[in-house]
């Protein structure tokens, strides 16, 4: 996951938190937060409150305690859990194109 850091930095995102469940990046101008999740493919979690992204193009909702800056909702348990929308990318170039939308 750290090998993707340069792509985030190119698009004005800085690493603000790191856990075993993911890397948290914050956009330096808009303060949008994204989470890079440790999966076999490039997987980003985007806030459901984001206005910069067409959430209908996502790969679906994702629930995780790692998404600490995202809103919470019930997901079958007794306690609400943070959730966002998952976006998966086959290549670093596809990730870069997606991150570019936060700079416009």
PAROGU-53947 format. One record per residue: residue number from 1; residue in three letters; x, y, z of N, C-alpha, C in turn. Coordinates in Angstrom, 2 decimals. Layout:
BEGIN
@paza = NUM, rose = Ala, nxx = X, nyy = Y, nzz = Z, caxx = X, cayy = Y, cazz = Z, cxx = X, cyy = Y, czz = Z;
...
REM end
This chain:
BEGIN
@paza = 1, rose = Unk, nxx = 0.82, nyy = -1.20, nzz = 0.00, caxx = 0.00, cayy = 0.00, cazz = 0.00, cxx = 0.86, cyy = 1.26, czz = 0.00;
@paza = 2, rose = Unk, nxx = 2.03, nyy = 1.16, nzz = 0.64, caxx = 2.88, cayy = 2.35, cazz = 0.71, cxx = 3.45, cyy = 2.73, czz = -0.65;
@paza = 3, rose = Unk, nxx = 3.51, nyy = 1.78, nzz = -1.58, caxx = 4.03, cayy = 2.09, cazz = -2.90, cxx = 3.08, cyy = 3.01, czz = -3.68;
@paza = 4, rose = Unk, nxx = 1.86, nyy = 3.20, nzz = -3.18, caxx = 0.90, cayy = 4.10, cazz = -3.83, cxx = 0.96, cyy = 5.51, czz = -3.26;
@paza = 5, rose = Unk, nxx = 1.78, nyy = 5.72, nzz = -2.23, caxx = 1.83, cayy = 7.01, cazz = -1.54, cxx = 2.12, cyy = 8.15, czz = -2.51;
@paza = 6, rose = Unk, nxx = 3.03, nyy = 7.95, nzz = -3.45, caxx = 3.39, cayy = 9.02, cazz = -4.38, cxx = 2.20, cyy = 9.47, czz = -5.22;
@paza = 7, rose = Unk, nxx = 1.29, nyy = 8.55, nzz = -5.54, caxx = 0.11, cayy = 8.92, cazz = -6.32, cxx = -0.79, cyy = 9.84, czz = -5.49;
@paza = 8, rose = Unk, nxx = -0.98, nyy = 9.51, nzz = -4.23, caxx = -1.79, cayy = 10.36, cazz = -3.36, cxx = -1.15, cyy = 11.73, czz = -3.19;
@paza = 9, rose = Unk, nxx = 0.16, nyy = 11.76, nzz = -2.98, caxx = 0.86, cayy = 13.04, cazz = -2.80, cxx = 0.77, cyy = 13.91, czz = -4.05;
@paza = 10, rose = Unk, nxx = 0.83, nyy = 13.30, nzz = -5.22, caxx = 0.70, cayy = 14.04, cazz = -6.48, cxx = -0.65, cyy = 14.76, czz = -6.57;
@paza = 11, rose = Unk, nxx = -1.67, nyy = 14.18, nzz = -5.95, caxx = -3.01, cayy = 14.75, cazz = -6.01, cxx = -3.40, cyy = 15.48, czz = -4.72;
@paza = 12, rose = Unk, nxx = -2.41, nyy = 15.97, nzz = -3.98, caxx = -2.61, cayy = 16.80, cazz = -2.78, cxx = -3.23, cyy = 16.07, czz = -1.61;
@paza = 13, rose = Unk, nxx = -3.00, nyy = 14.78, nzz = -1.50, caxx = -3.45, cayy = 14.02, cazz = -0.33, cxx = -2.24, cyy = 13.73, czz = 0.55;
@paza = 14, rose = Unk, nxx = -2.43, nyy = 13.89, nzz = 1.86, caxx = -1.35, cayy = 13.54, cazz = 2.78, cxx = -1.81, cyy = 12.42, czz = 3.71;
@paza = 15, rose = Unk, nxx = -0.89, nyy = 11.55, nzz = 4.07, caxx = -1.17, cayy = 10.46, cazz = 4.98, cxx = -1.37, cyy = 11.02, czz = 6.38;
@paza = 16, rose = Unk, nxx = -2.53, nyy = 10.77, nzz = 6.99, caxx = -2.83, cayy = 11.33, cazz = 8.31, cxx = -2.97, cyy = 10.27, czz = 9.39;
@paza = 17, rose = Unk, nxx = -3.16, nyy = 9.01, nzz = 9.00, caxx = -3.26, cayy = 7.95, cazz = 10.00, cxx = -2.99, cyy = 6.61, czz = 9.32;
@paza = 18, rose = Unk, nxx = -2.37, nyy = 5.71, nzz = 10.07, caxx = -2.05, cayy = 4.40, cazz = 9.53, cxx = -2.37, cyy = 3.34, czz = 10.58;
@paza = 19, rose = Unk, nxx = -3.17, nyy = 2.35, nzz = 10.19, caxx = -3.48, cayy = 1.21, cazz = 11.05, cxx = -3.34, cyy = -0.05, czz = 10.21;
@paza = 20, rose = Unk, nxx = -3.50, nyy = -1.19, nzz = 10.84, caxx = -3.45, cayy = -2.45, cazz = 10.09, cxx = -4.67, cyy = -2.59, czz = 9.18;
@paza = 21, rose = Unk, nxx = -5.72, nyy = -1.81, nzz = 9.46, caxx = -6.95, cayy = -1.89, cazz = 8.67, cxx = -6.96, cyy = -0.93, czz = 7.49;
@paza = 22, rose = Unk, nxx = -6.00, nyy = -0.02, nzz = 7.42, caxx = -5.98, cayy = 0.90, cazz = 6.29, cxx = -5.16, cyy = 2.14, czz = 6.53;
@paza = 23, rose = Unk, nxx = -4.96, nyy = 2.89, nzz = 5.45, caxx = -4.26, cayy = 4.17, cazz = 5.48, cxx = -5.27, cyy = 5.29, czz = 5.26;
@paza = 24, rose = Unk, nxx = -5.22, nyy = 6.31, nzz = 6.10, caxx = -6.13, cayy = 7.44, cazz = 5.99, cxx = -5.41, cyy = 8.59, czz = 5.32;
@paza = 25, rose = Unk, nxx = -6.01, nyy = 9.10, nzz = 4.24, caxx = -5.45, cayy = 10.25, cazz = 3.52, cxx = -6.43, cyy = 11.40, czz = 3.57;
@paza = 26, rose = Unk, nxx = -5.89, nyy = 12.62, nzz = 3.77, caxx = -6.72, cayy = 13.83, cazz = 3.79, cxx = -6.24, cyy = 14.76, czz = 2.67;
@paza = 27, rose = Unk, nxx = -7.20, nyy = 15.28, nzz = 1.88, caxx = -6.86, cayy = 16.23, cazz = 0.82, cxx = -6.47, cyy = 17.55, czz = 1.48;
@paza = 28, rose = Unk, nxx = -5.37, nyy = 18.12, nzz = 1.05, caxx = -4.82, cayy = 19.30, cazz = 1.71, cxx = -5.65, cyy = 20.56, czz = 1.51;
@paza = 29, rose = Unk, nxx = -6.47, nyy = 20.62, nzz = 0.48, caxx = -7.29, cayy = 21.80, cazz = 0.24, cxx = -8.75, cyy = 21.59, czz = 0.64;
@paza = 30, rose = Unk, nxx = -9.34, nyy = 20.49, nzz = 0.18, caxx = -10.77, cayy = 20.27, cazz = 0.43, cxx = -11.02, cyy = 19.56, czz = 1.76;
@paza = 31, rose = Unk, nxx = -9.98, nyy = 18.95, nzz = 2.33, caxx = -10.05, cayy = 18.17, cazz = 3.56, cxx = -10.90, cyy = 16.90, czz = 3.43;
@paza = 32, rose = Unk, nxx = -11.20, nyy = 16.49, nzz = 2.19, caxx = -11.86, cayy = 15.20, cazz = 1.97, cxx = -10.95, cyy = 14.09, czz = 2.51;
@paza = 33, rose = Unk, nxx = -11.55, nyy = 13.08, nzz = 3.09, caxx = -10.80, cayy = 11.95, cazz = 3.62, cxx = -11.12, cyy = 10.69, czz = 2.82;
@paza = 34, rose = Unk, nxx = -10.07, nyy = 9.95, nzz = 2.48, caxx = -10.19, cayy = 8.67, cazz = 1.81, cxx = -9.42, cyy = 7.64, czz = 2.61;
@paza = 35, rose = Unk, nxx = -9.83, nyy = 6.40, nzz = 2.53, caxx = -9.11, cayy = 5.31, cazz = 3.18, cxx = -8.66, cyy = 4.31, czz = 2.12;
@paza = 36, rose = Unk, nxx = -7.38, nyy = 4.01, nzz = 2.13, caxx = -6.83, cayy = 2.97, cazz = 1.27, cxx = -6.82, cyy = 1.69, czz = 2.09;
@paza = 37, rose = Unk, nxx = -7.54, nyy = 0.69, nzz = 1.63, caxx = -7.74, cayy = -0.54, cazz = 2.40, cxx = -6.84, cyy = -1.66, czz = 1.91;
@paza = 38, rose = Unk, nxx = -6.33, nyy = -2.48, nzz = 2.82, caxx = -5.40, cayy = -3.54, cazz = 2.44, cxx = -6.10, cyy = -4.76, czz = 1.84;
@paza = 39, rose = Unk, nxx = -6.27, nyy = -4.74, nzz = 0.55, caxx = -6.84, cayy = -5.88, cazz = -0.17, cxx = -5.91, cyy = -6.21, czz = -1.33;
@paza = 40, rose = Unk, nxx = -6.21, nyy = -7.28, nzz = -2.05, caxx = -5.35, cayy = -7.68, cazz = -3.18, cxx = -5.36, cyy = -6.66, czz = -4.29;
@paza = 41, rose = Unk, nxx = -6.47, nyy = -5.96, nzz = -4.44, caxx = -6.55, cayy = -4.92, cazz = -5.46, cxx = -6.52, cyy = -3.55, czz = -4.78;
@paza = 42, rose = Unk, nxx = -6.41, nyy = -2.51, nzz = -5.57, caxx = -6.42, cayy = -1.15, cazz = -5.02, cxx = -7.86, cyy = -0.83, czz = -4.64;
@paza = 43, rose = Unk, nxx = -8.10, nyy = -0.62, nzz = -3.35, caxx = -9.46, cayy = -0.44, cazz = -2.84, cxx = -9.52, cyy = 0.81, czz = -1.96;
@paza = 44, rose = Unk, nxx = -10.33, nyy = 1.79, nzz = -2.39, caxx = -10.52, cayy = 3.03, cazz = -1.64, cxx = -11.90, cyy = 3.06, czz = -1.03;
@paza = 45, rose = Unk, nxx = -11.99, nyy = 3.63, nzz = 0.17, caxx = -13.29, cayy = 3.91, cazz = 0.78, cxx = -13.50, cyy = 5.41, czz = 0.74;
@paza = 46, rose = Unk, nxx = -14.66, nyy = 5.82, nzz = 0.23, caxx = -15.02, cayy = 7.23, cazz = 0.08, cxx = -16.23, cyy = 7.50, czz = 0.95;
@paza = 47, rose = Unk, nxx = -16.25, nyy = 8.67, nzz = 1.58, caxx = -17.36, cayy = 9.03, cazz = 2.45, cxx = -18.68, cyy = 9.11, czz = 1.69;
@paza = 48, rose = Unk, nxx = -19.77, nyy = 8.67, nzz = 2.30, caxx = -21.09, cayy = 8.81, cazz = 1.66, cxx = -21.52, cyy = 10.27, czz = 1.58;
@paza = 49, rose = Unk, nxx = -20.81, nyy = 11.16, nzz = 2.25, caxx = -21.12, cayy = 12.58, cazz = 2.22, cxx = -20.31, cyy = 13.34, czz = 1.18;
@paza = 50, rose = Unk, nxx = -19.49, nyy = 12.64, nzz = 0.42, caxx = -18.63, cayy = 13.29, cazz = -0.57, cxx = -19.45, cyy = 13.81, czz = -1.74;
@paza = 51, rose = Unk, nxx = -19.20, nyy = 15.06, nzz = -2.10, caxx = -19.89, cayy = 15.66, cazz = -3.24, cxx = -19.04, cyy = 15.59, czz = -4.50;
@paza = 52, rose = Unk, nxx = -17.77, nyy = 15.18, nzz = -4.36, caxx = -16.84, cayy = 15.17, cazz = -5.49, cxx = -16.91, cyy = 13.89, czz = -6.32;
@paza = 53, rose = Unk, nxx = -17.63, nyy = 12.88, nzz = -5.82, caxx = -17.60, cayy = 11.56, cazz = -6.44, cxx = -19.02, cyy = 11.08, czz = -6.73;
@paza = 54, rose = Unk, nxx = -19.19, nyy = 10.44, nzz = -7.87, caxx = -20.46, cayy = 9.82, cazz = -8.21, cxx = -20.54, cyy = 8.47, czz = -7.50;
@paza = 55, rose = Unk, nxx = -21.20, nyy = 8.44, nzz = -6.36, caxx = -21.25, cayy = 7.23, cazz = -5.54, cxx = -21.97, cyy = 6.08, czz = -6.23;
@paza = 56, rose = Unk, nxx = -22.80, nyy = 6.39, nzz = -7.22, caxx = -23.51, cayy = 5.32, cazz = -7.93, cxx = -22.53, cyy = 4.46, czz = -8.75;
@paza = 57, rose = Unk, nxx = -21.31, nyy = 4.94, nzz = -8.95, caxx = -20.30, cayy = 4.19, cazz = -9.69, cxx = -19.44, cyy = 3.31, czz = -8.79;
@paza = 58, rose = Unk, nxx = -19.76, nyy = 3.30, nzz = -7.48, caxx = -18.95, cayy = 2.55, cazz = -6.53, cxx = -19.19, cyy = 1.04, czz = -6.66;
@paza = 59, rose = Unk, nxx = -18.33, nyy = 0.29, nzz = -5.95, caxx = -18.48, cayy = -1.16, cazz = -5.88, cxx = -19.34, cyy = -1.59, czz = -4.69;
@paza = 60, rose = Unk, nxx = -20.02, nyy = -0.63, nzz = -4.08, caxx = -20.92, cayy = -0.94, cazz = -2.97, cxx = -20.45, cyy = -0.37, czz = -1.65;
@paza = 61, rose = Unk, nxx = -21.30, nyy = -0.52, nzz = -0.65, caxx = -20.98, cayy = -0.02, cazz = 0.69, cxx = -19.96, cyy = -0.93, czz = 1.37;
@paza = 62, rose = Unk, nxx = -19.16, nyy = -0.31, nzz = 2.22, caxx = -18.19, cayy = -1.05, cazz = 3.02, cxx = -18.29, cyy = -0.56, czz = 4.46;
@paza = 63, rose = Unk, nxx = -18.25, nyy = -1.48, nzz = 5.40, caxx = -18.36, cayy = -1.14, cazz = 6.82, cxx = -17.05, cyy = -1.53, czz = 7.51;
@paza = 64, rose = Unk, nxx = -16.51, nyy = -0.61, nzz = 8.30, caxx = -15.25, cayy = -0.90, cazz = 8.98, cxx = -15.03, cyy = 0.10, czz = 10.11;
@paza = 65, rose = Unk, nxx = -14.44, nyy = -0.38, nzz = 11.18, caxx = -14.06, cayy = 0.53, cazz = 12.27, cxx = -12.91, cyy = 1.43, czz = 11.86;
@paza = 66, rose = Unk, nxx = -12.21, nyy = 1.08, nzz = 10.79, caxx = -11.10, cayy = 1.90, cazz = 10.31, cxx = -11.57, cyy = 3.23, czz = 9.73;
@paza = 67, rose = Unk, nxx = -12.82, nyy = 3.31, nzz = 9.33, caxx = -13.35, cayy = 4.52, cazz = 8.68, cxx = -13.84, cyy = 5.51, czz = 9.72;
@paza = 68, rose = Unk, nxx = -12.97, nyy = 5.90, nzz = 10.63, caxx = -13.39, cayy = 6.64, cazz = 11.82, cxx = -13.93, cyy = 8.04, czz = 11.55;
@paza = 69, rose = Unk, nxx = -13.63, nyy = 8.63, nzz = 10.41, caxx = -14.14, cayy = 9.97, cazz = 10.10, cxx = -15.41, cyy = 9.94, czz = 9.25;
@paza = 70, rose = Unk, nxx = -15.93, nyy = 8.76, nzz = 8.98, caxx = -17.12, cayy = 8.62, cazz = 8.16, cxx = -18.34, cyy = 8.45, czz = 9.07;
@paza = 71, rose = Unk, nxx = -19.54, nyy = 8.73, nzz = 8.54, caxx = -20.75, cayy = 8.53, cazz = 9.33, cxx = -20.96, cyy = 7.06, czz = 9.69;
@paza = 72, rose = Unk, nxx = -21.82, nyy = 6.83, nzz = 10.68, caxx = -22.10, cayy = 5.47, cazz = 11.13, cxx = -23.56, cyy = 5.11, czz = 10.85;
@paza = 73, rose = Unk, nxx = -23.79, nyy = 3.79, nzz = 10.76, caxx = -25.15, cayy = 3.28, cazz = 10.60, cxx = -25.16, cyy = 1.85, czz = 11.14;
@paza = 74, rose = Unk, nxx = -26.36, nyy = 1.35, nzz = 11.40, caxx = -26.49, cayy = -0.03, cazz = 11.83, cxx = -26.30, cyy = -0.96, czz = 10.63;
@paza = 75, rose = Unk, nxx = -25.59, nyy = -2.04, nzz = 10.85, caxx = -25.35, cayy = -3.00, cazz = 9.77, cxx = -25.52, cyy = -4.42, czz = 10.30;
@paza = 76, rose = Unk, nxx = -26.64, nyy = -4.68, nzz = 10.92, caxx = -26.91, cayy = -6.01, cazz = 11.42, cxx = -26.51, cyy = -6.22, czz = 12.87;
@paza = 77, rose = Unk, nxx = -25.71, nyy = -5.33, nzz = 13.42, caxx = -25.30, cayy = -5.45, cazz = 14.81, cxx = -26.11, cyy = -4.53, czz = 15.70;
@paza = 78, rose = Unk, nxx = -25.74, nyy = -4.48, nzz = 16.98, caxx = -26.45, cayy = -3.63, cazz = 17.94, cxx = -25.89, cyy = -2.22, czz = 17.97;
@paza = 79, rose = Unk, nxx = -24.63, nyy = -2.07, nzz = 17.55, caxx = -23.98, cayy = -0.77, cazz = 17.57, cxx = -23.73, cyy = -0.28, czz = 16.14;
@paza = 80, rose = Unk, nxx = -23.90, nyy = 1.02, nzz = 15.91, caxx = -23.59, cayy = 1.56, cazz = 14.58, cxx = -22.10, cyy = 1.39, czz = 14.27;
@paza = 81, rose = Unk, nxx = -21.79, nyy = 1.26, nzz = 12.99, caxx = -20.42, cayy = 1.13, cazz = 12.52, cxx = -20.20, cyy = 2.10, czz = 11.36;
@paza = 82, rose = Unk, nxx = -18.99, nyy = 2.63, nzz = 11.26, caxx = -18.66, cayy = 3.56, cazz = 10.18, cxx = -18.78, cyy = 2.87, czz = 8.83;
@paza = 83, rose = Unk, nxx = -19.24, nyy = 3.64, nzz = 7.83, caxx = -19.36, cayy = 3.07, cazz = 6.50, cxx = -18.99, cyy = 4.09, czz = 5.44;
@paza = 84, rose = Unk, nxx = -18.65, nyy = 3.56, nzz = 4.29, caxx = -18.34, cayy = 4.39, cazz = 3.13, cxx = -18.64, cyy = 3.58, czz = 1.87;
@paza = 85, rose = Unk, nxx = -18.20, nyy = 4.12, nzz = 0.76, caxx = -18.40, cayy = 3.45, cazz = -0.52, cxx = -17.05, cyy = 3.00, czz = -1.07;
@paza = 86, rose = Unk, nxx = -17.01, nyy = 1.76, nzz = -1.49, caxx = -15.79, cayy = 1.15, cazz = -1.99, cxx = -15.61, cyy = 1.42, czz = -3.48;
@paza = 87, rose = Unk, nxx = -14.40, nyy = 1.81, nzz = -3.85, caxx = -14.02, cayy = 1.96, cazz = -5.25, cxx = -12.77, cyy = 1.14, czz = -5.47;
@paza = 88, rose = Unk, nxx = -12.82, nyy = 0.21, nzz = -6.42, caxx = -11.69, cayy = -0.67, cazz = -6.70, cxx = -11.08, cyy = -0.30, czz = -8.06;
@paza = 89, rose = Unk, nxx = -9.76, nyy = -0.35, nzz = -8.10, caxx = -9.05, cayy = 0.07, cazz = -9.31, cxx = -8.08, cyy = -1.02, czz = -9.76;
@paza = 90, rose = Unk, nxx = -8.08, nyy = -1.33, nzz = -11.06, caxx = -7.20, cayy = -2.39, cazz = -11.56, cxx = -5.74, cyy = -1.95, czz = -11.70;
@paza = 91, rose = Unk, nxx = -5.52, nyy = -0.62, nzz = -11.83, caxx = -4.16, cayy = -0.13, cazz = -12.05, cxx = -3.91, cyy = 1.15, czz = -11.25;
@paza = 92, rose = Unk, nxx = -2.65, nyy = 1.49, nzz = -11.10, caxx = -2.27, cayy = 2.75, cazz = -10.45, cxx = -2.76, cyy = 3.94, czz = -11.26;
@paza = 93, rose = Unk, nxx = -2.76, nyy = 3.81, nzz = -12.58, caxx = -3.23, cayy = 4.88, cazz = -13.45, cxx = -4.72, cyy = 5.16, czz = -13.22;
@paza = 94, rose = Unk, nxx = -5.50, nyy = 4.12, nzz = -13.06, caxx = -6.93, cayy = 4.28, cazz = -12.79, cxx = -7.14, cyy = 4.98, czz = -11.44;
@paza = 95, rose = Unk, nxx = -6.34, nyy = 4.62, nzz = -10.44, caxx = -6.40, cayy = 5.30, cazz = -9.15, cxx = -6.07, cyy = 6.77, czz = -9.31;
@paza = 96, rose = Unk, nxx = -5.02, nyy = 7.07, nzz = -10.05, caxx = -4.61, cayy = 8.46, cazz = -10.26, cxx = -5.71, cyy = 9.27, czz = -10.94;
@paza = 97, rose = Unk, nxx = -6.34, nyy = 8.69, nzz = -11.94, caxx = -7.44, cayy = 9.37, cazz = -12.63, cxx = -8.58, cyy = 9.68, czz = -11.67;
@paza = 98, rose = Unk, nxx = -8.89, nyy = 8.74, nzz = -10.80, caxx = -9.96, cayy = 8.94, cazz = -9.81, cxx = -9.59, cyy = 10.05, czz = -8.83;
@paza = 99, rose = Unk, nxx = -8.38, nyy = 10.04, nzz = -8.32, caxx = -7.96, cayy = 11.06, cazz = -7.35, cxx = -7.93, cyy = 12.44, czz = -7.97;
@paza = 100, rose = Unk, nxx = -7.73, nyy = 12.52, nzz = -9.27, caxx = -7.71, cayy = 13.80, cazz = -9.96, cxx = -9.05, cyy = 14.53, czz = -9.81;
@paza = 101, rose = Unk, nxx = -10.15, nyy = 13.80, nzz = -9.66, caxx = -11.47, cayy = 14.44, cazz = -9.55, cxx = -11.58, cyy = 15.31, czz = -8.29;
@paza = 102, rose = Unk, nxx = -10.75, nyy = 15.05, nzz = -7.27, caxx = -10.79, cayy = 15.85, cazz = -6.06, cxx = -10.08, cyy = 17.19, czz = -6.21;
@paza = 103, rose = Unk, nxx = -9.37, nyy = 17.39, nzz = -7.32, caxx = -8.64, cayy = 18.63, cazz = -7.55, cxx = -9.37, cyy = 19.57, czz = -8.48;
@paza = 104, rose = Unk, nxx = -10.56, nyy = 19.23, nzz = -8.89, caxx = -11.32, cayy = 20.09, cazz = -9.82, cxx = -12.47, cyy = 20.75, czz = -9.13;
REM end
